[in-house]
Amino acid sequence: MINYNGRRFRPSADEPGAAGRVAVYHQEGDLLWGDFTGGHARCGTLAGRCADDGTLDFAYCMVLDTGEVISGHCRSTPTVLTDGRIRLHEVWQRYGAHAGNGNSWLEEIEDSTHLEHR
């Protein structure tokens, strides 16, 4: 299992509107939680589970710079890059007034040194 505790991620360079966003993940056993800021997100949180293969399944909520509140669900599938960092392919869905779905990619920030695997 991949240990996500303390790892930091940012959207891939090709993600529009996400510049400057950073997410910090925490993990205890299969329990995963985290927070993120930047881009259009003033504040965001997530909580969910990590499967044995490193796949993440979580709910998220965030407050945008416009004051709007967004909530949804995400499933992230990891790929370990040649340099040891993790790239996450996210398949997400938003609920309520901002309903929608899509795909995005996060990459581990290089100076994150938590490269331990179980």
Sequence and secondary structure as in RCSB ss.txt:
>XXXX:A:sequence
MINYNGRRFRPSADEPGAAGRVAVYHQEGDLLWGDFTGGHARCGTLAGRCADDGTLDFAYCMVLDTGEVISGHCR
STPTVLTDGRIRLHEVWQRYGAHAGNGNSWLEEIEDSTHLEHR
>XXXX:A:secstr
 B  TT EEEE TT TT TT EEEEEEETTEEEEEEEETTEEEEEEEEEE TTS EEEEEEEEETTS EEEEEEE
EEEEE TTS EEEEEEEEE GGG EEEEEEEEE TT     B 
